[in-house]
Amino acid sequence: MEVYLPSLPMMKILSYLDAYSLLQVAQVNKNWNELASSDVLWRRLCQKRWFYCDMVTLPLHGKETWKQFFIYRTWQEHAKSRAKPEDFTYKEIPVKFEFWAHPCYISRHGLTRNGQGKSAICMVTSVNRISTWDIHEGAMTWVSPVQPSYIMQMTTLPEMHIAVTVDMQSTIKLWDCHNREVLATKALSFSCQLLQAEFTKDGPIVLVGDVCGNLYIFRIPDLYLISKVNVFPYSIDELYCSPQKKWVFLMGKRLHDLIKVFYMSSLLRPSEFSAPVSTVLEVPLIRKVFWTPRREDRITLISTVSPQNNTKFDTFDMKLEGIGNKVTIQEYLTASFSLAEREGKPDYFGVSDKDVIVCSTGSSLLLFDINGLRLQTFQYCPEEIWKLWVDPVHVIVTCNDGSLDVYAWEERSLLLRKCYRLLNRRYQPPSALAISVILSSEEAKFGGAHLSS
């Protein structure tokens, strides 16, 4: 005899399940299948897994449900894992970019469906001009007019196909990379130190840090000044936003590290707060910073500990707390460990959404949990690891011979499996500035590619 629970408490219970568990629940009976296939549940899973689902409304195709979209998108995400080396093609974009402004995606790379759209990048191709390139065709699709002053920095907002530049005269310019005319300009009083465009729940913005320690937030597309705050007595050198843009990590490196984390809403809606809400993190000699993917409040700081110069990993959870009418940020040290001297000194790092820290020592790829337990080791010899990319699906290792090793995270496990190695057919040394593109036949349909330079 089947027992039917009321729909409301059942939906509440099901809201705590992951996608794998929902698919299992759906097999119990017809009633549970209907509840477990609810668009409410599956859209929430999409929003948690892919931030862009929360930022913009994606039109579902025909009668497509959010469950179908989740399954299709997950299948699409694993295209690299299913591919074989012979499925890939190697192309080069015949252009040299300026070393201070690396190429940025101007399209939503890998997020298109059913062949819609193509991957494109934007780069500074001369000291006073930017251009966009179709990376599948290796062809230029747009170029800006020649600018009167050298372009010093560039960032992009792929969701809107927009690029933002700042020149030697500290003039910010907003470009729609379909038209030659500038959308908006804004002159700064001091030299720009960093530039970053983000898509937040309050809309698209540009974050700008100057050499005097000021942080500016401008609205896109008119560059209206939303807020300005003096963060440090000297320049802001690094800026990292959390995955859903709830937090902003800022660091100044002159003399000694100064670190602050701001609550983004207090910067975007200053009229609702008496002052920007922030906290200070006391971690010296920071080397790298990573917000945990798909975990909005968790951040890992990688630092150097004297006198042996060992590498230390500190993982914090950020939390908003209310005291009366005042909102404050409290940081909680969740885990911490240092690498033993025998482990070597890592050069490149990454953090997965499984709370796994990935690092390389040149001859080894090492995996640790956030408490320092070594999970896995991959040895490299005679080649050496040159760069490292970590995301929730893959780990991609670039070697000094130009080859790429593609790893995939095991399902419901903290371990990696090696998928294959891609050889660079025409290896260029690391100092070369030409762009190479490696894509698979499946990715060609979806607009995904891997860039190396």
N, C-alpha and C positions, 0 to 999 in steps of 0.2 A: 504494500500500500504506500503510495507516494504522499509525502507531507509537503504542503505548499506553505512556505513562509510568506508573510506580507512583502510586497515589492519594495517598500521604503526601507525597512531594515536590511533586506537582502542587498539592495544597491549600496547601502552604507558599508556593509561587510565587503562587498566586491570591490569597492573603491580602494581598499588596502592591498589588493593583489597586483602582481606584475602581469605582463602580457602572457607569459608562459602559463601561469596559473589560471588566468581567465580562459585561455583556450582549453585547458583541461576541464574547468568547471562547465563550459559550454556543452560538454559531451554527456552530462548527467541525464538531462531530460529536455523536453521541448521548452518548458518554462524557464529553466536555468539558462538554456541557450539564448533565449530572447533577451533575458536580463544581462547576461555576460557579453552580449554583442551590442549593448547600448552605445550610441554615439557619445553620450556624456562621459562614459568611462574611457573609451578609446581616444577621444579627443584630448582628455587629460593626460593620457599616456604619451600622445604625440607631443603635447606641449612640454612635458617633462623631458622627453628624449631629444626633441629638436626645437630649439628656442624659437626659430623663425615661425613655427606654427602659432605661437602666442603673439608674435609681433605683427604679423600680417595675416589676412584671411585668404587662405588658398582655396580657389574654387575646386570642389571635388568634381570629377568627371562623371556626368550623367547621374546614375543612381549609386555611385560609389559611396561607401560608408567610411567612417574614420577607422574602423577595424580593417577594412580592405586597404586603405591608404597606409596604415601602420605596417601591415604585412608586406605590401609592395615596396615600401620605402626601406624596410629592414632588409629585404631581399636585394634591393638595389645597393644598399650600403656595403654588402658583402661581395660586390662584384670583383674586387681585387682578390679576395680570398678564393673565389671559385676559378679564377683565371689561371692560365698556364703561360710560361714564358713566350711560347710561340704565338699567343694571342695578342701580344703587344707590338706596337710600332714605335719607332723612334723618330722624332722630328726635331729640327732646330729652327728657332726664329732668327732670321738673318739680321740681327740688330745688336748693338752694344748699348747697355744701359749704364747710367751713372751710378757709381759704386755706393754713393751716400743715400740713394733712394731706390730700394729694392722693388722689383715688380710686385704689384698687388692685384688680386682678383677684382674685376669690375663687374663680373656676373656672379650669380649664385652658383658657384662651381659645385657640380654633383647634386644639385637639388631640383633639377628639372625632371619631368616625367614624360614618358611616351615620346621621346625624341624632341620635346619642345626646348628651344633655346640652345645656345652653345656657350662653352666656357670662353671667357675673354679676360685678358689682363691689361692693366694700365702701367705704364712706366715712363720715367723721365729719359727720353732718348737723345736729348741734347741738353745743355745746361739751361736753356730757356724755352723748352717745349716739352709737352707730354703727348703720348699717343696710346691708342688701344690696339690690341692684336687678338685676332681669332687664333687660339692656340691649336685648334685642330687643323686649320688650313695654313697656319704660319704666315698669315697675311695681315697687314695693317688695315684697320677698319675706321680709324678716326685719328686726327691730329689737331692739336691746338694751334692757334696763331703763335708766332714767335713773340716772346715776352720781353719787355725792356730790361728786366732784371733777372739774374740767375735764380733758378728754382732750387731751394735748399732742402725742402721736405715735401712729401706727398703721402696722402692716405686716401682710402676709397670707402664708399658705402655701397656695396654690391646690391643691396635691396632696392636702391633707387638709381643704380647705374651712374653714380656721381663720384667725382674725384675732387679732392681738396688739396691745394698747394699753398706753400708760403715761400716767399722769395727773400733775397738779401735785404730788401727794404722793409722787411717784416710786414708785408702785405699778404693777407689771406685771400685766396680766390677759390670760388666754388664753380665747378665745371659740370655741366650736363654733357656727358661724353657722346652725345648725338649731334650737338650743335657747337659751332665755333665760338659763339659769344659767351662771355663769362656771366654766370647767373647772379653772383653777388661778390662784393669785395669788402674787406675790412682791414684798416691799418692799425697795427699795434704800436704802442709807445716804446716797447723794449723788444730786443731780439727774441725770436721764438726758439725755444729749446726742444719742445716736443709737440706733436700734432697727431690727433687720433679722432676718427669719426666712428660713431656708434649709433645703433638703432635701439632706443629704449621704449618702455611702455608709455612714456610721455611724448614720444616722437623722436625723430632723428636729430642728433646734436654733433657738434665738433668740440672736443676738449683741447685746449691749448695751454701749454706751460711756458713761461718766459724765464729769462736769466735772472730775474729778481725774485723768483719764487711765487709768482702769481699764477693762479689757475683760472682760466676763463672758460665759460661754457656758452657757445653760440648756437642758436637755433638754425636748423636747415629747413628751407632753402634761402632765407633772407639774411643769415648771419646776425640776427638780432641778439644782443648780449643778454643772456638769461641771468647769469650771476658771475661774480668775480670775488675770489678769496685769496688772501695772502697765506700761503701754506708754510713756506720756509723763508728764512732770511737770505737765502741764495737759491740758485736755480733748481727747478724740478727736473730730475734726470731720467726718471722712469715712471711709467703709468700703466697700470693693469686693471681692467674692469672685470668683475666677476661674470660668470656665464650669462646671467639674466640681468646684468647691469644694476644689481642692487647695491654693490659696493665699488668703491674706487680706491685702489692702492697707489700711493704716491711715495716716491723716495728721492732724497737729495743725497749726493755722495761726496760733497766737498768737506774735507778734513775728516769727518766721521759721518756714518749713515744716520739720516733722519728719516723716519718712516711714519706715515699717517694713513689711516683708512677712514674714508668718508662714506656716510650714508648718502647714496645718490639722490634720493628724493629731496633731501634738504638742500641740495645744490640746484635741482631742477624746479623746485617750488619754494623759493626763499621766503615768500610772503606767509607761508604756513609754519615757518620755524623762526625762533628768535635769533638763531645763529646756525651756521653749518654744523652738523653733527659728525664728530670725528673721534678717533682714539689714536694713541701712539703705541707702536709695537717696539719693544726694546730687544732688538736682535742686531748685533753689530756685524760688520763685514759681510753683507749680503752679496751672494753671487747670482742667484736666480730666484724667481718668484713664479709660482704656478697656482692659479685657482683650480680646484678639482672640477673636471668636466661633469656637468649634470648634477653637481652638488653645490648649490648656490652660496653656502656660507663657509665653506672649507678652503683654507689656503695653506700652502706649504712653502716655507722659506728655506732656502739652501744657503748656508754661510760657511765661512772658514774660521776654524777655532785655533787660536795660538796656544802654545808655541810650536806645536808640530804641524800646524796648518792642515789639520784633518778636516774633512768635510762633514758638516752637521746638517741634519734635517729636522725642522720644527714644523709641526702641523697644528694650526689653530682653527677653532670654530668661532665665527663672529655671531654675536647675538644682540638684538635690540632690546633694551630694557627701559621701562618707564619708572621714573621717580617723581611722583607728583605729576606736574604738568610738563616735566622735562624728559626728553628722550635721550638716552645715552647708549653708547656701544660698549659691550663687554666682550673681551677676547678670552677664550679658554684654550689652554695648551692641551691638545688632545693626545699627541704622541711626539716623541723626540728620540733621536739616536744619532750617533756619530759613526762614521766608517772607520774601521781599524786601519792602521797604517799599511797592513799587508794587502788590504783591498785595493790600494792604489788611490790616485787622485783623479776623480771623474772630470771629464771635459764637457760632456753634454748630458742633459737631463730631460725628463718628462714625467708627468703624473697622469694616471688613468682614473676613470671614474670608479674603479674597483679598489681605490686606495692602495694602488701599487706604484712604487717609485721605480722608474727606469733610468739607468745612467750608464755611461760608457767610459772606459778608461783608455781607449785607443785600441787595445788588443782584446777587450772583453765587453760584452753586453751583460749588465747585471740587473736583476730584479729583486726588490725588497718590499716587504709590507711596511706600513708607516711606523711600525715598532722596531724595525731593523732586522727582521728575520729574512735571511736570504732565501729566495724562492727558486731562482733559476739563474744559470750562467750559460752564455754562448761565447765560445772562444773565436777570435779572429786572428789568423796568421796565414800568410805573411802580410795580407792587406790590413789596413787600419781603419777604424771608424772615423769618418770625417764629420758627419752630421747625424742628427737623430730627430725623428718626428714621432710623437705619441698622440693618439686620439682614442676615443672609446672603442674603436673597431680594430685598428691596425697599429703596428709599430713599423716604421720604415727607416732603415739604416742606409746611409750613403757612405761608401768607402772611398779611400783615397785613389783607387783605380777607376773611379767613375761608375762602379756598379751599385745597384740598389738591392738590398735584401728586404723582402716583404714578409712580415709576421702578422698573425691574426690572434686575437684573444680567444681562448677557449670559452665555450658557452658555460656559464655558471661555474667558472673556475678562475683562479688568479694567475694562471699560467699562459704562456705564449706557445704557439706552434709555428714553425717556419714554413712558409708557403713555397717560396721560390726565390731565385736570384735573377735580376735583370742586368745584362751587360750593356754598358754604354758602347755603342758601335763606333763612336768617334770620340774617344776620351779627350777632354780638355783639362788641364791642370786647374786646381782650385782658384788660381788668380785670374783665370779667364772670365770675361764678363758677358759672354753670349748666353742665351737662354736655350736650354734643351727641354723637350717635352716627351714624356713617356706615357702612352695611354693604351688601354686595352680595347678590344672590339666592343665589349659590353659598355665600357665607359664612353665610347664614342657616341653611343645612343643616348646616354644620360647626361653628357656634358661634364664628365669628370676627367681629371688628368693630374699627373704629378710633375711639378716643375723642379728643375735643378739648375743651378747657375755656377 
